[in-house]
Amino acid sequence: MSRIRASAASRPPEEPTGRPGQLEIDIPRRLELIDTGRMNADRLARLREQLAQADYGAALLSDPLNIRYATGTRNMQIWTMHAPGRYVFVPVDGPVVLFEFGTSLHLADGFETLDEVRPSTSPFYFLTGPRRPEKSEQWARDIIDLMRAYGGKDQRLAVDRCEPWNAELLVRAGISLFDAQEPLELARMIKTEEEIRCVRLAVDVADVAIRRMREALEPGMTENQLWAILHETNIAHDGEWIECRLLASGPRTNPWFQESSNRIIEPGDLVAFDTDMIGPAGYMADLSRAFVCPGKAPSGEQRRLYELAQEQVLTNVELIRPGMSFAEFGAKCWPVPDAFVPHRYMMTVHGAGLADESPVVTYAADHRRSGYDGVFEEGMVVCVESFIGEVGGREGVKLEEQVLVTTAGAVRLSSDALDGGLVV
């Protein structure tokens, strides 16, 4: 008899409305329920609180996710992940100044988190050519002037990204540089009420996509064709992008972390994927599911792998409580059988918000090498991970649940039944 466990969803799924291209969620209505002004103000306040606790006078942010968290603004986020075209100066006490790319200054209209918007200086070779040193000097003058006016007497500046030649100009001016990612991660770790609404909306969109992928799966389609359904559903529902290409079938499911390809999916193949989806309002839906391609009944081995992966996820979800330390969780979490340890997922739990975020909770065996201390707190959104695949085994199962940490424990955010992924 199958040991696959039923797992109650946090709420019923939205009713399907037909063909894959149709919208199944009233996105405008759902977005209206989110007070973005309040969310932006709360996020900025949380960031400033963390900067003050670290005794920093200001932060200079170029990572587009950090800019969005601090200000609520977005513009060419994927492009600016590799081309530093916009940045924001956030003092603990003083005006928030956004340096916007090109002629895009109008995109910042209406954001009460911003006190001033200026054209950016982008000192990277694509735009400057051999004039890069000149543009770096211009970039640095703007930041130095702001620090002298609003950065405090100690001139301590938290920076997330800065080319070494630009950083050198700030240091020469007497500014001490520190890592901004720590206060940003600490601020982002606890979600506000409006952020939780955003996360729920993103997960609802992912649930629609997962159901469509399950219904569309058939022999003869490629991994990329199946993966495209997730993208189509996300973008049509006002989502933004997918962080990774983690979908694999058959022997490509083990070990994990092989990207979606042109491989043709065959009857009876296991198909596993991780959504890594940045959905509406910029928040992440990070769920993993595994299906068996129709045309051939699931094998006993496939059922065994699925049952173990599901047991790991559901056991660990039930274990999470606010106040529990990461070390205690690592000691009490579901013990991975020896045969699956070499290919186990690299962590048991990680945070999720605008993308993968802190905390990261490791297995007890890995704590000394890669773990760190902390506790689960109410308001965290975390993802509980599992990969079950043996060394030399043909296939593996990847499952993942996204949960909200509440006073009562971890509450599942997905309406997609974790027991519904494998045909039995």
TORDRENMI-860019 format. One record per residue (C-alpha): z, x, y; residue in three letters. Coordinates in Angstrom, 2 decimals, always signed. Layout:
<nodes>
       pz       px       py    r
        Z        X        Y  ALA
...
</nodes>
This chain:
<nodes>
       pz       px       py    r
    +0.00    +0.00    +0.00  MET
    -0.83    +1.27    +3.45  SER
    +2.09    +2.54    +5.54  ARG
    +0.25    +2.05    +8.85  ILE
    +2.81    +0.58   +11.22  ARG
    +2.25    -2.33   +13.57  ALA
    +2.98    -1.44   +17.19  SER
    +3.49    -4.15   +19.79  ALA
    +1.55    -3.76   +23.02  ALA
    +3.30    -4.09   +26.37  SER
    +1.15    -7.10   +27.34  ARG
    -1.87    -9.00   +25.95  PRO
    -5.34    -7.55   +26.48  PRO
    -7.68    -8.98   +29.10  GLU
   -10.21   -11.43   +27.70  GLU
   -13.66    -9.91   +27.08  PRO
   -16.52   -11.38   +29.06  THR
   -19.61   -10.23   +27.23  GLY
   -22.06    -7.38   +27.39  ARG
   -20.87    -3.79   +27.94  PRO
   -22.17    -3.60   +31.51  GLY
   -20.09    -6.51   +32.71  GLN
   -16.78    -6.15   +34.49  LEU
   -13.83    -7.36   +32.47  GLU
   -11.15    -6.72   +35.09  ILE
   -11.12    -8.12   +38.60  ASP
   -10.83    -4.72   +40.27  ILE
   -10.76    -5.92   +43.92  PRO
    -7.97    -8.37   +43.11  ARG
    -5.95    -5.77   +41.23  ARG
    -6.38    -3.21   +44.02  LEU
    -5.21    -5.75   +46.57  GLU
    -1.91    -5.91   +44.70  LEU
    -1.35    -2.20   +45.38  ILE
    +0.15    -1.37   +48.78  ASP
    -1.74    +1.87   +49.34  THR
    -0.18    +2.45   +52.75  GLY
    +3.27    +2.32   +51.25  ARG
    +2.18    +4.50   +48.31  MET
    +0.72    +7.17   +50.60  ASN
    +3.82    +7.19   +52.80  ALA
    +6.15    +7.41   +49.79  ASP
    +4.18   +10.28   +48.24  ARG
    +4.17   +12.25   +51.50  LEU
    +7.92   +11.72   +51.84  ALA
    +8.52   +12.94   +48.28  ARG
    +6.47   +16.07   +48.95  LEU
    +8.29   +16.84   +52.19  ARG
   +11.62   +16.38   +50.43  GLU
   +10.65   +18.97   +47.80  GLN
    +9.37   +21.41   +50.45  LEU
   +12.64   +21.12   +52.36  ALA
   +14.69   +21.67   +49.20  GLN
   +12.75   +24.89   +48.55  ALA
   +13.29   +25.97   +52.18  ASP
    +9.57   +26.03   +52.96  TYR
    +8.43   +25.22   +56.47  GLY
    +5.07   +23.79   +55.43  ALA
    +2.45   +23.55   +52.70  ALA
    -1.23   +24.42   +52.85  LEU
    -3.08   +22.46   +50.17  LEU
    -6.65   +22.95   +48.97  SER
    -6.46   +21.48   +45.47  ASP
    -8.11   +18.05   +45.87  PRO
    -5.47   +16.35   +43.72  LEU
    -2.69   +17.73   +45.89  ASN
    -4.56   +16.72   +49.05  ILE
    -4.86   +13.22   +47.68  ARG
    -1.20   +13.05   +46.76  TYR
    -0.09   +14.26   +50.19  ALA
    -2.49   +12.20   +52.30  THR
    -4.18    +9.52   +50.17  GLY
    -7.62   +10.80   +51.22  THR
   -10.43   +11.72   +48.87  ARG
   -13.81   +13.32   +49.47  ASN
   -16.05   +15.12   +46.97  MET
   -13.09   +15.84   +44.70  GLN
   -15.02   +17.44   +41.84  ILE
   -17.11   +19.60   +44.18  TRP
   -14.08   +20.81   +46.12  THR
   -12.37   +21.82   +42.88  MET
   -14.71   +24.81   +42.86  HIS
   -15.85   +24.94   +46.51  ALA
   -12.85   +25.05   +48.90  PRO
   -14.36   +22.85   +51.59  GLY
   -11.31   +20.84   +52.74  ARG
    -7.61   +21.54   +53.10  TYR
    -4.50   +20.03   +54.68  VAL
    -1.51   +21.46   +56.52  PHE
    +1.71   +19.56   +55.76  VAL
    +4.81   +20.72   +57.67  PRO
    +8.27   +19.52   +56.76  VAL
    +8.63   +18.43   +60.38  ASP
    +5.47   +18.04   +62.44  GLY
    +1.92   +16.71   +62.35  PRO
    -0.10   +16.51   +59.14  VAL
    -3.48   +18.08   +59.91  VAL
    -6.44   +17.52   +57.58  LEU
    -9.37   +19.93   +57.80  PHE
   -12.29   +17.81   +56.57  GLU
   -15.61   +19.04   +55.24  PHE
   -18.82   +18.83   +57.25  GLY
   -19.42   +15.58   +59.10  THR
   -17.03   +13.61   +56.88  SER
   -14.24   +13.25   +59.45  LEU
   -14.76    +9.49   +59.56  HIS
   -13.58    +9.19   +55.93  LEU
   -10.03    +9.84   +57.11  ALA
    -9.98    +6.82   +59.44  ASP
    -7.08    +4.47   +58.84  GLY
    -4.82    +6.89   +56.96  PHE
    -1.41    +6.74   +58.61  GLU
    -0.34    +9.87   +56.74  THR
    -2.65   +11.91   +58.99  LEU
    -1.80   +12.90   +62.54  ASP
    -4.99   +14.87   +63.17  GLU
    -8.35   +15.51   +61.50  VAL
   -10.36   +18.63   +62.32  ARG
   -13.62   +20.10   +61.00  PRO
   -12.88   +22.61   +58.24  SER
   -13.89   +26.23   +58.14  THR
   -15.15   +27.00   +54.65  SER
   -15.07   +30.76   +54.09  PRO
   -16.92   +30.94   +50.80  PHE
   -20.22   +32.69   +50.27  TYR
   -22.35   +29.61   +49.56  PHE
   -21.90   +28.49   +53.17  LEU
   -21.19   +31.75   +55.00  THR
   -23.34   +34.36   +53.30  GLY
   -22.50   +37.78   +54.78  PRO
   -20.51   +36.11   +57.59  ARG
   -17.61   +35.45   +55.23  ARG
   -15.16   +37.88   +56.95  PRO
   -15.84   +36.25   +60.31  GLU
   -15.25   +32.78   +58.90  LYS
   -12.07   +33.93   +57.14  SER
   -10.70   +35.12   +60.47  GLU
   -11.52   +31.74   +62.01  GLN
    -9.88   +29.92   +59.08  TRP
    -6.75   +32.05   +59.36  ALA
    -6.39   +31.57   +63.13  ARG
    -6.09   +27.81   +62.66  ASP
    -3.38   +28.15   +60.00  ILE
    -1.46   +30.85   +61.89  ILE
    -1.39   +28.71   +65.05  ASP
    -0.06   +25.72   +63.09  LEU
    +2.58   +27.80   +61.35  MET
    +3.81   +29.29   +64.61  ARG
    +4.10   +25.81   +66.11  ALA
    +5.52   +23.88   +63.12  TYR
    +6.29   +26.27   +60.26  GLY
    +9.90   +27.05   +61.16  GLY
   +11.56   +30.28   +62.18  LYS
   +11.23   +31.90   +58.73  ASP
    +7.49   +31.21   +58.46  GLN
    +7.63   +30.30   +54.75  ARG
    +4.36   +28.65   +53.66  LEU
    +3.71   +27.08   +50.26  ALA
    +0.07   +27.49   +49.18  VAL
    -1.68   +26.11   +46.11  ASP
    -5.02   +27.93   +46.39  ARG
    -5.98   +30.80   +48.65  CYS
    -8.53   +33.59   +48.24  GLU
    -6.77   +36.98   +48.37  PRO
    -8.61   +38.13   +51.51  TRP
    -7.59   +34.94   +53.31  ASN
    -4.01   +35.26   +52.09  ALA
    -3.89   +38.82   +53.39  GLU
    -4.69   +37.61   +56.91  LEU
    -1.75   +35.19   +56.80  LEU
    +0.63   +37.84   +55.47  VAL
    -0.43   +40.25   +58.23  ARG
    +0.59   +37.57   +60.73  ALA
    +4.14   +37.53   +59.31  GLY
    +3.79   +34.46   +57.11  ILE
    +5.45   +34.58   +53.68  SER
    +3.47   +32.83   +50.93  LEU
    +4.90   +30.88   +48.01  PHE
    +3.54   +28.76   +45.15  ASP
    +3.02   +25.16   +46.32  ALA
    +2.40   +23.86   +42.83  GLN
    +6.09   +23.77   +41.96  GLU
    +7.15   +21.37   +44.76  PRO
    +3.95   +19.34   +44.21  LEU
    +4.58   +18.96   +40.49  GLU
    +8.22   +18.04   +41.08  LEU
    +7.19   +15.44   +43.65  ALA
    +4.43   +14.01   +41.44  ARG
    +6.64   +13.87   +38.34  MET
    +8.45   +10.64   +39.31  ILE
    +6.12    +7.73   +40.03  LYS
    +6.66    +5.24   +42.81  THR
    +6.34    +1.51   +42.20  GLU
    +2.81    +1.48   +43.64  GLU
    +1.77    +4.49   +41.57  GLU
    +2.88    +2.67   +38.43  ILE
    +0.60    -0.22   +39.42  ARG
    -2.26    +2.27   +39.69  CYS
    -1.49    +3.77   +36.28  VAL
    -1.38    +0.32   +34.67  ARG
    -4.77    -0.51   +36.14  LEU
    -6.30    +2.75   +34.87  ALA
    -4.91    +2.13   +31.38  VAL
    -6.25    -1.43   +31.40  ASP
    -9.73    -0.05   +32.11  VAL
    -9.33    +2.51   +29.33  ALA
    -8.34    -0.28   +26.93  ASP
   -11.59    -2.10   +27.73  VAL
   -13.56    +1.08   +27.10  ALA
   -11.76    +1.78   +23.82  ILE
   -12.53    -1.69   +22.53  ARG
   -16.18    -1.35   +23.53  ARG
   -16.41    +2.02   +21.77  MET
   -14.87    +0.55   +18.63  ARG
   -17.31    -2.38   +18.68  GLU
   -20.36    -0.18   +19.41  ALA
   -19.68    +2.49   +16.79  LEU
   -22.36    +2.52   +14.09  GLU
   -24.09    +5.07   +11.88  PRO
   -26.96    +6.92   +13.53  GLY
   -25.58    +7.08   +17.07  MET
   -24.62   +10.45   +18.49  THR
   -21.19   +11.48   +19.66  GLU
   -22.56   +11.65   +23.21  ASN
   -23.88    +8.09   +23.02  GLN
   -20.46    +6.82   +22.00  LEU
   -18.75    +8.96   +24.64  TRP
   -21.04    +7.55   +27.35  ALA
   -19.49    +4.10   +26.87  ILE
   -16.19    +5.42   +28.20  LEU
   -17.91    +6.83   +31.30  HIS
   -19.92    +3.67   +31.93  GLU
   -16.89    +1.43   +31.64  THR
   -14.76    +3.65   +33.87  ASN
   -17.32    +4.01   +36.67  ILE
   -18.27    +0.32   +36.60  ALA
   -14.59    -0.55   +37.05  HIS
   -14.23    +1.75   +40.10  ASP
   -12.99    +4.73   +38.09  GLY
   -13.73    +8.30   +39.10  GLU
   -14.32   +10.88   +36.37  TRP
   -13.40   +12.17   +32.91  ILE
   -11.41   +15.41   +32.71  GLU
   -12.69   +16.63   +29.32  CYS
   -15.38   +15.89   +26.70  ARG
   -13.03   +15.44   +23.76  LEU
   -14.84   +13.29   +21.19  LEU
   -15.71   +14.58   +17.74  ALA
   -16.80   +13.14   +14.41  SER
   -16.61   +14.10   +10.76  GLY
   -15.94   +17.81   +10.17  PRO
   -15.92   +18.46   +13.93  ARG
   -12.60   +16.58   +14.22  THR
   -10.69   +19.48   +12.62  ASN
    -9.49   +21.62   +14.31  PRO
    -9.13   +19.64   +17.52  TRP
   -10.59   +20.49   +20.96  PHE
   -14.28   +20.40   +20.10  GLN
   -16.37   +18.78   +22.82  GLU
   -18.69   +15.81   +22.41  SER
   -22.11   +16.81   +21.08  SER
   -25.47   +15.52   +19.83  ASN
   -24.17   +15.29   +16.26  ARG
   -25.25   +12.06   +14.56  ILE
   -22.28   +10.05   +13.32  ILE
   -22.55    +9.15    +9.63  GLU
   -21.12    +6.20    +7.65  PRO
   -17.45    +6.77    +6.85  GLY
   -16.99    +9.59    +9.36  ASP
   -13.73    +9.79   +11.19  LEU
   -14.34    +9.67   +14.95  VAL
   -11.52   +10.81   +17.24  ALA
   -11.40   +11.03   +21.01  PHE
    -9.11   +11.57   +23.99  ASP
    -9.95    +9.52   +27.09  THR
    -8.65   +11.99   +29.75  ASP
    -9.93    +9.35   +32.18  MET
    -9.33    +9.38   +35.93  ILE
    -9.62    +5.70   +36.67  GLY
    -9.37    +3.38   +39.69  PRO
    -7.28    +4.69   +42.61  ALA
    -7.45    +8.16   +41.10  GLY
    -4.83    +7.71   +38.37  TYR
    -5.11    +8.90   +34.80  MET
    -5.39    +6.94   +31.57  ALA
    -4.78    +9.42   +28.76  ASP
    -5.07    +7.76   +25.35  LEU
    -6.38    +9.00   +22.02  SER
    -7.73    +6.91   +19.18  ARG
    -9.42    +7.50   +15.82  ALA
   -11.93    +5.20   +14.13  PHE
   -13.83    +5.25   +10.86  VAL
   -17.57    +4.69   +11.28  CYS
   -18.72    +1.50    +9.52  PRO
   -20.87    +1.68    +6.41  GLY
   -18.36    +3.32    +4.10  LYS
   -14.75    +2.42    +3.35  ALA
   -12.00    +4.74    +4.62  PRO
   -10.94    +7.28    +2.06  SER
    -7.39    +7.75    +0.86  GLY
    -7.26   +11.06    +2.71  GLU
    -8.35    +9.44    +5.98  GLN
    -5.66    +6.80    +5.61  ARG
    -3.05    +9.46    +4.87  ARG
    -3.96   +11.47    +7.97  LEU
    -3.96    +8.38   +10.16  TYR
    -0.61    +7.16    +8.84  GLU
    +1.02   +10.53    +9.55  LEU
    -0.42   +10.74   +13.07  ALA
    +0.68    +7.19   +13.84  GLN
    +4.14    +7.85   +12.46  GLU
    +4.49   +10.90   +14.68  GLN
    +3.46    +9.06   +17.84  VAL
    +5.53    +5.92   +17.27  LEU
    +8.61    +7.85   +16.16  THR
    +8.49   +10.07   +19.23  ASN
    +7.86    +7.15   +21.60  VAL
   +10.98    +5.43   +20.25  GLU
   +13.02    +8.61   +20.73  LEU
   +12.43    +9.02   +24.49  ILE
   +15.34    +8.01   +26.74  ARG
   +16.14    +8.86   +30.37  PRO
   +18.68   +11.68   +30.46  GLY
   +17.50   +13.21   +27.18  MET
   +16.76   +16.91   +27.61  SER
   +13.45   +18.38   +26.53  PHE
   +15.31   +20.71   +24.17  ALA
   +17.09   +17.78   +22.53  GLU
   +13.81   +15.91   +22.15  PHE
   +12.18   +18.97   +20.61  GLY
   +15.01   +19.23   +18.10  ALA
   +14.95   +15.53   +17.17  LYS
   +11.22   +14.71   +17.31  CYS
    +9.14   +13.89   +14.25  TRP
    +8.94   +16.99   +12.02  PRO
    +5.35   +18.04   +11.44  VAL
    +4.79   +18.76    +7.72  PRO
    +4.16   +22.44    +7.03  ASP
    +0.54   +21.90    +6.00  ALA
    -0.29   +20.57    +9.48  PHE
    +1.71   +22.99   +11.62  VAL
    -1.08   +25.54   +12.23  PRO
    -3.39   +22.87   +13.73  HIS
    -0.70   +20.74   +15.41  ARG
    -1.21   +19.69   +19.00  TYR
    +0.04   +22.31   +21.46  MET
    +2.80   +20.06   +22.86  MET
    +4.66   +16.91   +21.92  THR
    +4.69   +15.24   +25.36  VAL
    +3.17   +15.81   +28.79  HIS
    +3.23   +13.98   +32.10  GLY
    +0.31   +12.07   +33.59  ALA
    -0.45   +10.84   +37.10  GLY
    -3.39   +11.95   +39.21  LEU
    -4.21   +14.13   +36.16  ALA
    -2.18   +15.89   +33.48  ASP
    +1.08   +16.77   +35.20  GLU
    +4.58   +18.07   +34.55  SER
    +6.58   +17.91   +32.45  PRO
    +5.37   +19.60   +29.29  VAL
    +7.66   +19.21   +26.29  VAL
    +7.12   +21.61   +23.40  THR
    +8.15   +21.67   +19.77  TYR
   +11.51   +23.35   +19.19  ALA
    +9.75   +26.24   +17.44  ALA
    +7.65   +26.88   +20.55  ASP
   +10.37   +26.41   +23.17  HIS
   +11.27   +30.10   +23.53  ARG
    +7.61   +31.10   +23.91  ARG
    +6.19   +28.36   +26.12  SER
    +8.80   +25.68   +26.80  GLY
   +11.06   +25.07   +29.79  TYR
   +14.15   +23.04   +30.51  ASP
   +14.29   +19.55   +31.99  GLY
   +15.19   +15.96   +31.20  VAL
   +13.30   +12.71   +30.88  PHE
   +13.83   +10.58   +33.98  GLU
   +13.23    +6.96   +34.79  GLU
    +9.89    +6.59   +36.55  GLY
    +8.11    +9.33   +34.61  MET
    +4.77    +8.47   +33.01  VAL
    +4.26   +10.63   +29.93  VAL
    +1.85   +10.91   +27.03  CYS
    +3.02   +11.34   +23.44  VAL
    +0.64   +13.47   +21.40  GLU
    -0.33   +13.96   +17.79  SER
    -3.02   +15.79   +15.88  PHE
    -2.89   +15.81   +12.10  ILE
    -5.36   +18.06   +10.31  GLY
    -4.90   +20.73    +7.64  GLU
    -6.35   +24.22    +7.75  VAL
    -9.52   +23.94    +5.68  GLY
    -9.37   +20.15    +5.69  GLY
   -12.59   +18.25    +6.42  ARG
   -11.23   +15.94    +9.12  GLU
    -8.29   +15.36   +11.44  GLY
    -6.78   +12.46   +13.38  VAL
    -5.95   +12.60   +17.08  LYS
    -3.67    +9.89   +18.50  LEU
    -1.93    +9.65   +21.87  GLU
    +0.06    +6.97   +23.68  GLU
    +0.82    +6.79   +27.42  GLN
    +4.27    +5.40   +28.23  VAL
    +6.51    +4.63   +31.19  LEU
   +10.07    +5.93   +30.97  VAL
   +12.49    +3.10   +31.85  THR
   +16.23    +2.58   +31.56  THR
   +15.56    +0.94   +28.18  ALA
   +13.40    +3.80   +26.92  GLY
    +9.66    +4.39   +26.73  ALA
    +7.38    +1.39   +27.28  VAL
    +3.79    +1.54   +26.04  ARG
    +1.20    +0.99   +28.76  LEU
    -1.81    +0.36   +26.54  SER
    -2.62    -3.05   +25.10  SER
    -4.82    -1.46   +22.42  ASP
    -2.88    -1.69   +19.18  ALA
    -2.28    +1.76   +17.78  LEU
    -2.52    +0.33   +14.27  ASP
    -5.99    -1.09   +14.95  GLY
    -7.97    +2.11   +15.06  GLY
    -8.51    +2.66   +11.35  LEU
   -10.27    +0.05    +9.23  VAL
    -8.09    -0.51    +6.16  VAL
</nodes>
